[in-house]
Amino acid sequence: MDVFEGWREWVEPAFLLWRPGGDRYERPPYMTRTEKDKPHYTAEQEYAMMDEQVNESDGFDINFSLFRCVFNYHPAMFDTHQFVDEPETTEDFLIRLSQGSLDGYNLKNNTKFEFVKVVRANYHFSGAIMFLITFQVKDPYDGLIKHFQARVRHAEGIMLEYVFCRPEPGQKVECVGTVKTDVQKDLEKDAKRKQLEKDVEKDAKKQSLD
């Protein structure tokens, strides 16, 4: 197997791009923390916090309000036209990516999860742009809202790759994805199959005794 096979599923390590006061530093529009906020963190402390959050959440859940430094991970701003032309918004774009990811997941796993809305999205550059999207789905099994995650690699007009889609790890609810009637039918079929196997085995033993 090629050592680089599946590299798109690897978690991109966090790294520092610019620190406040540096020659190339530009304050990004999503940044809310200022030099007046306390406690004051050093660039090294901010890097440690970013690295921890990236590793713990695979880059999907990062609290950007902690940082004044600029890292390789960024949050997508829903009400902008950051990745699209007007009148479409970044949120519209993320909805399309989420829905496409979920469609592929449902097809592969024979499930019927319904897309609800995008919760948050981060991104980093990866040849193209790698989006890490968290979104809500409705589970037809119990009607409850649950969280999914999708990693999508995109370059406008060049490529669109759905890297993976999955239920968000660590949820306290089970993601089933099929209606209860379907589950019940499957259980009944399985019970009938097992009973038939027992009957066949019983008949075989009876014939051997005769």
N, C-alpha and C positions, 0 to 999 in steps of 0.2 A: 504493500500500500504506500502511495506517495505520502511523504511526511507532511505535505501541505494540504492533503485532502481534508475537506471540512473546515478549513481555516475561517470561513465566514461565520461559523458558530462559536469561535473563540471569543472570549471577553477581551475587548480592547483595553489594555492597561491605561490607567490615568497618567497623564503627564502635564507638567506645567508649561504653558505657552508664554504668558507675560505676568509680571508682578507689578503692582501699583508703583508709579514713579519711574518705571523703565522707559527707555527711549521709544520702544514700539508699542507701549501700552495704550490701548483704546478701551474705554469703558463700554461694554456691550449693553444694548438697550434692555435686556432682561435683568440686569444686575440691580439689586435694591440695597445692598449693604454699602455703607459709607465709612469714611475714616472716623466719624463721630460715634459709630455703634460700638458697644462694648459687649463682651470682652474683645480686646485687640488680639488678633491672631497673626503670627508670623507666616510667611509664605510656606515654610516647612510644616507648620501646624495645619494650614489649609490643605496642603497636599496630602497629609496623613488622613485628614477627614474625607477628602475626595476619594482617595484610594480605598479607604474602608467601605464607603458607600457603594462604589462601583463593584467591588468584589462581593459584597453581601447581597446586592440586588441584581447582579449581572448587568449593571448600567441602567436598569429600568427605573429606579427610584432614588433620586438624588435631591437633596435639599440645597438648592442653589442660593438661598438667602444667607448662607453661612460664609459666602466667598466674596472677596474683592479681587483675588487673582483670577486670571483667565486660564482655563484648562481646555483640553481637547474635547470634553463633553459639554454640550450646550442643550438648553431646553428649547423646544419648538414653541413659538408664540402663536396661539390659535388665531388671533384677530388680525394677523398681518398677511402680507402677500409674499412672504419670505421665499417660498419655493414655487409659486404659481403666479399667473397673471390675473389681474382683476377681470371679472368680479369675483372669481374664486378666491377663497381664503386658505390659509394653512390648515385650518380645521377641516375644511371641505376635502382637502388633499389627504389628510390623515385618515379621514373617514373612508375614502376610497381604498387606501392601503390596508386599513383594518378589515374592511369588508372582503377584499380580495384574499387576504390571509385566512379569514374565517371560512370563506367558501371552499378554499383548498383543504382546510382542516376537516370540515364537514364531509367533503367528498371522500377523503382518505379514510376517515374513521366511521363513516356511515352514521353521522350524528346530525342533529337539526338545531344547533344553537342559533339564536337570532341576535344579530348585532343591535346594540342599544346606543352607545355613545363612546367617544374617546375620552379617557380620563386624563392622561398626560402622555407626553412623548419627549424623548431625548434623542440626540443624534451626534454622530461624530463622522469625520471623513474617513473613507476606506476605499480609495480608488474612485468610488462614487460617494454617495452619502448613505451611511447606515442609520436607519431609523429604528428606535426601540420604543414601541408603542404599547401602552397599557389601555385596554378598553373593556367596556362592560358588555356582557351578553345575557340573554334570557335563556334559562335552561328549561326546555319543554317538559322535563320530567317533573319538576315541582313548581315551575313558574317563578323561581327566585332569580335575582340578578347576581351574576358572578363575574369575576375578573379574568380576562385573558391577556396574554402578552404575545406580541409579534415582532419579529426582527425582519426588516425589509431593506434591501439594498437597491438604491434608485439613482439613476442619472437621466435627467429629462431628455427624451428623444433617443436615448442610447440603450438603456437597460432597465429592467424591472425584475428583481429577483426576490421571491418570497422565501427567506432563509428558513424560518420556522414559525410555527404558531402553537401555543400551548396554554393550558390553564395556568393562572398565576400560582407559583409554588407557595405553600404555606397557608392556603386558605382553610378556614375551619368548616367549609362546606364541600360536599362531593360534587364534581361535575359529571353528569351522566349523559345528557344530550339526546335522549330519546324519550318519547312520551310513555307514560306509565302503562298504557294499554299494550304498547309494543313490548315493553319489558315483561309484562305479565304473560303475553303470548309466548315469548321466548322461554320463560320459566316453565310454562305448561308443556311446550314442545320438548324441553329437556327432560322433564319428569316422565313424559310418555316414552321417550327414547330409552331412558334408564329402565323403565318398567318392562319395555319390550325386550331389552337385553337380558333382564332377569328371567323373563318367561322362556326365552330361547334357551338360556343356560339350564333352566329347570327341566325343559322338555328333553334336552340332550342327555342330562343325567338319568332321566327316567327311562329313555330308550336304551341306554347302556346297561341299566339294571335288568331290563326285560331280555 
